[in-house]
Amino acid sequence: TPSSALPLGPEASFSLLQEEQHQRELALLSKRLEELETRQRKQLEDLGPSREWVMGYRDSARSKITGEDDAQSEDFK
């Protein structure tokens, strides 16, 4: 007989419910991430030419946080 035809105990039934809830939450998170990405792209488009400045500033800030600039300056000493 197929396993789906077997009666499930309370533990198995609860586990399946938890898995279904988990899958719904993952789907919702995925949808929210896609919406966020779309809004961010639209905002970048709305910025126009200054977008390059913003992206450059972000990259500069990231390298300061990670210490990449410090490592590069040590190489030149």
C-alpha positions as CSV (number, residue, x, y, z in Angstrom):
1,T,0.0,0.0,0.0
2,P,1.2,3.6,-0.6
3,S,2.6,5.3,2.5
4,S,0.0,8.1,2.1
5,A,-2.7,5.5,2.7
6,L,-1.3,4.6,6.1
7,P,-2.9,6.3,9.1
8,L,-0.7,8.9,10.7
9,G,-0.1,9.2,14.4
10,P,-0.5,12.5,16.2
11,E,3.3,13.1,16.1
12,A,3.5,12.6,12.4
13,S,0.5,14.7,11.7
14,F,1.9,17.5,13.8
15,S,5.2,17.2,12.0
16,L,3.5,17.5,8.7
17,L,1.6,20.6,9.9
18,Q,4.8,22.2,11.0
19,E,6.4,21.5,7.7
20,E,3.5,23.0,5.8
21,Q,3.7,26.1,8.0
22,H,7.4,26.3,7.4
23,Q,6.9,26.1,3.6
24,R,4.3,28.8,3.8
25,E,6.6,31.1,5.8
26,L,9.5,30.5,3.3
27,A,7.2,31.3,0.4
28,L,6.1,34.5,2.1
29,L,9.7,35.5,2.8
30,S,10.7,34.8,-0.7
31,K,7.8,37.0,-2.0
32,R,8.7,39.8,0.4
33,L,12.4,39.7,-0.7
34,E,11.4,39.9,-4.4
35,E,9.1,42.9,-3.6
36,L,12.0,44.6,-1.7
37,E,14.4,44.0,-4.6
38,T,11.9,45.5,-7.0
39,R,11.4,48.6,-4.8
40,Q,15.2,49.0,-4.4
41,R,15.7,48.8,-8.2
42,K,13.0,51.3,-8.8
43,Q,14.6,53.7,-6.2
44,L,18.0,53.3,-7.9
45,E,16.4,54.1,-11.3
46,D,14.7,57.1,-9.8
47,L,18.1,58.4,-8.5
48,G,19.3,58.6,-12.1
49,P,22.9,59.7,-12.7
50,S,23.7,60.2,-9.0
51,R,23.2,56.4,-8.7
52,E,26.9,55.9,-9.5
53,W,27.9,58.2,-6.7
54,V,25.6,56.3,-4.3
55,M,26.9,52.9,-5.4
56,G,30.5,54.2,-5.1
57,Y,29.8,55.5,-1.6
58,R,28.3,52.2,-0.6
59,D,31.3,50.3,-1.9
60,S,33.7,52.7,-0.1
61,A,31.8,52.3,3.1
62,R,31.8,48.5,2.8
63,S,35.6,48.4,2.2
64,K,36.1,50.6,5.3
65,I,34.0,48.2,7.4
66,T,35.9,45.1,6.1
67,G,39.3,46.8,6.4
68,E,40.1,46.4,2.7
69,D,41.4,50.0,2.5
70,D,43.7,49.4,5.4
71,A,45.1,46.3,3.9
72,Q,45.8,48.0,0.6
73,S,47.5,51.0,2.3
74,E,49.7,48.6,4.2
75,D,50.9,47.2,0.9
76,F,52.0,50.6,-0.3
77,K,54.1,51.4,2.8
